[in-house]
């Protein structure tokens, strides 16, 4: 989940800035439906998961995240309006926001109290590893297949990403 969030955020940002020519601020504003949803949905999802259980909330959240990302993958092109992409990212963001607070709670509820520190550390470490490896895969894919741009071509996508 964390890897998909970071890789999607990275690749969509690259598309908005490099391929569509949006400024960093403009790209950030267009990504708010994806990145701002945890502030609003996560508290509600946490409360709902306390009532109905972690499994259904996590499963629904991961389904919505997958559906939103699939929509972006299927419909996403330079001819696609950014509003349509934002609707898909909003759906993915709601899904992320549902799964995000429930996973650590489910992990910590699954271990004995004396093991809470280890479980929390391992969960956090695995989330970071997932993010790192997903970003490495995304950056590798970007380096192998440079984006087709409507604007001036970028000679080296890796260099452009790191600037």
C-alpha positions as a Python dict, from the first residue, in 0.01 Angstrom:
ca = {
    (1, 'X'): (0, 0, 0),
    (2, 'X'): (268, 252, 100),
    (3, 'X'): (476, 167, -205),
    (4, 'X'): (180, 225, -435),
    (5, 'X'): (108, 559, -269),
    (6, 'X'): (463, 686, -307),
    (7, 'X'): (512, 553, -661),
    (8, 'X'): (178, 694, -778),
    (9, 'X'): (247, 1031, -619),
    (10, 'X'): (591, 1039, -779),
    (11, 'X'): (478, 938, -1128),
    (12, 'X'): (169, 1161, -1136),
    (13, 'X'): (381, 1455, -1020),
    (14, 'X'): (629, 1383, -1299),
    (15, 'X'): (349, 1371, -1555),
    (16, 'X'): (194, 1695, -1433),
    (17, 'X'): (524, 1881, -1430),
    (18, 'X'): (727, 1729, -1715),
    (19, 'X'): (463, 1616, -1963),
    (20, 'X'): (183, 1866, -1898),
    (21, 'X'): (409, 2158, -1812),
    (22, 'X'): (241, 2254, -1482),
    (23, 'X'): (442, 2446, -1226),
    (24, 'X'): (528, 2266, -900),
    (25, 'X'): (259, 2465, -715),
    (26, 'X'): (-1, 2398, -985),
    (27, 'X'): (82, 2026, -984),
    (28, 'X'): (59, 2020, -604),
    (29, 'X'): (-282, 2187, -606),
    (30, 'X'): (-407, 1936, -861),
    (31, 'X'): (-283, 1651, -639),
    (32, 'X'): (-461, 1774, -326),
    (33, 'X'): (-763, 1543, -377),
    (34, 'X'): (-522, 1249, -345),
    (35, 'X'): (-294, 1373, -69),
    (36, 'X'): (-543, 1569, 146),
    (37, 'X'): (-804, 1295, 188),
    (38, 'X'): (-629, 1128, 487),
    (39, 'X'): (-698, 1440, 696),
    (40, 'X'): (-1072, 1400, 644),
    (41, 'X'): (-1135, 1030, 582),
    (42, 'X'): (-885, 858, 815),
    (43, 'X'): (-1054, 963, 1142),
    (44, 'X'): (-1388, 842, 1010),
    (45, 'X'): (-1237, 516, 882),
    (46, 'X'): (-1069, 456, 1218),
    (47, 'X'): (-1398, 503, 1402),
    (48, 'X'): (-1585, 279, 1157),
    (49, 'X'): (-1318, 9, 1187),
    (50, 'X'): (-1359, 14, 1566),
    (51, 'X'): (-1728, -65, 1515),
    (52, 'X'): (-1730, -314, 1226),
    (53, 'X'): (-1375, -450, 1234),
    (54, 'X'): (-1050, -379, 1057),
    (55, 'X'): (-1086, -631, 774),
    (56, 'X'): (-1384, -483, 590),
    (57, 'X'): (-1246, -128, 614),
    (58, 'X'): (-901, -235, 491),
    (59, 'X'): (-1047, -445, 208),
    (60, 'X'): (-1278, -164, 94),
    (61, 'X'): (-995, 88, 116),
    (62, 'X'): (-755, -126, -84),
    (63, 'X'): (-1027, -194, -342),
    (64, 'X'): (-1089, 181, -382),
    (65, 'X'): (-715, 248, -404),
    (66, 'X'): (-682, -17, -675),
    (67, 'X'): (-987, 112, -862),
    (68, 'X'): (-856, 469, -859),
    (69, 'X'): (-508, 368, -974),
    (70, 'X'): (-655, 138, -1241),
    (71, 'X'): (-866, 428, -1368),
    (72, 'X'): (-554, 644, -1394),
    (73, 'X'): (-364, 363, -1569),
    (74, 'X'): (-642, 290, -1818),
    (75, 'X'): (-761, 643, -1895),
    (76, 'X'): (-449, 843, -1820),
    (77, 'X'): (-292, 1010, -2120),
    (78, 'X'): (-193, 1361, -2212),
    (79, 'X'): (-532, 1404, -2379),
    (80, 'X'): (-713, 1314, -2056),
    (81, 'X'): (-840, 1615, -1867),
    (82, 'X'): (-669, 1666, -1531),
    (83, 'X'): (-1014, 1684, -1366),
    (84, 'X'): (-1082, 1322, -1467),
    (85, 'X'): (-744, 1220, -1328),
    (86, 'X'): (-823, 1407, -1006),
    (87, 'X'): (-1152, 1221, -968),
    (88, 'X'): (-966, 891, -1005),
    (89, 'X'): (-701, 1010, -758),
    (90, 'X'): (-974, 1118, -517),
    (91, 'X'): (-1114, 764, -523),
    (92, 'X'): (-764, 622, -468),
    (93, 'X'): (-706, 877, -191),
    (94, 'X'): (-1025, 776, -12),
    (95, 'X'): (-912, 415, -34),
    (96, 'X'): (-568, 498, 104),
    (97, 'X'): (-732, 698, 382),
    (98, 'X'): (-944, 399, 479),
    (99, 'X'): (-657, 152, 488),
    (100, 'X'): (-392, 383, 633),
    (101, 'X'): (-515, 404, 993),
    (102, 'X'): (-642, 48, 1013),
    (103, 'X'): (-325, -141, 917),
    (104, 'X'): (-110, -33, 1215),
    (105, 'X'): (-403, -90, 1451),
    (106, 'X'): (-459, -439, 1310),
    (107, 'X'): (-88, -518, 1342),
    (108, 'X'): (-69, -396, 1701),
    (109, 'X'): (-390, -576, 1799),
    (110, 'X'): (-246, -902, 1665),
    (111, 'X'): (48, -923, 1908),
    (112, 'X'): (93, -959, 2280),
    (113, 'X'): (146, -637, 2477),
    (114, 'X'): (513, -719, 2538),
    (115, 'X'): (567, -739, 2160),
    (116, 'X'): (406, -404, 2069),
    (117, 'X'): (736, -221, 2019),
    (118, 'X'): (875, -487, 1786),
    (119, 'X'): (551, -511, 1589),
    (120, 'X'): (528, -135, 1551),
    (121, 'X'): (891, -109, 1441),
    (122, 'X'): (862, -392, 1190),
    (123, 'X'): (538, -250, 1047),
    (124, 'X'): (695, 96, 1010),
    (125, 'X'): (1013, -47, 857),
    (126, 'X'): (820, -256, 604),
    (127, 'X'): (615, 50, 502),
    (128, 'X'): (937, 246, 441),
    (129, 'X'): (1097, -42, 250),
    (130, 'X'): (785, -66, 35),
    (131, 'X'): (803, 305, -39),
    (132, 'X'): (1175, 293, -122),
    (133, 'X'): (1148, -8, -351),
    (134, 'X'): (840, 128, -526),
    (135, 'X'): (1014, 461, -586),
    (136, 'X'): (1320, 279, -717),
    (137, 'X'): (1102, 80, -956),
    (138, 'X'): (919, 396, -1068),
    (139, 'X'): (1244, 585, -1120),
    (140, 'X'): (1391, 290, -1312),
    (141, 'X'): (1085, 275, -1536),
    (142, 'X'): (1106, 648, -1594),
    (143, 'X'): (1476, 624, -1679),
    (144, 'X'): (1420, 340, -1926),
    (145, 'X'): (1119, 497, -2097),
    (146, 'X'): (1144, 876, -2107),
    (147, 'X'): (805, 1049, -2102),
    (148, 'X'): (667, 1190, -2425),
    (149, 'X'): (616, 1556, -2360),
    (150, 'X'): (415, 1828, -2524),
    (151, 'X'): (685, 2071, -2423),
    (152, 'X'): (1060, 2077, -2467),
    (153, 'X'): (1198, 1724, -2445),
    (154, 'X'): (1379, 1634, -2126),
    (155, 'X'): (1717, 1486, -2217),
    (156, 'X'): (1756, 1276, -1903),
    (157, 'X'): (1444, 1198, -1695),
    (158, 'X'): (1653, 1085, -1398),
    (159, 'X'): (1843, 1414, -1394),
    (160, 'X'): (1519, 1611, -1438),
    (161, 'X'): (1364, 1422, -1147),
    (162, 'X'): (1654, 1494, -916),
    (163, 'X'): (1668, 1865, -994),
}
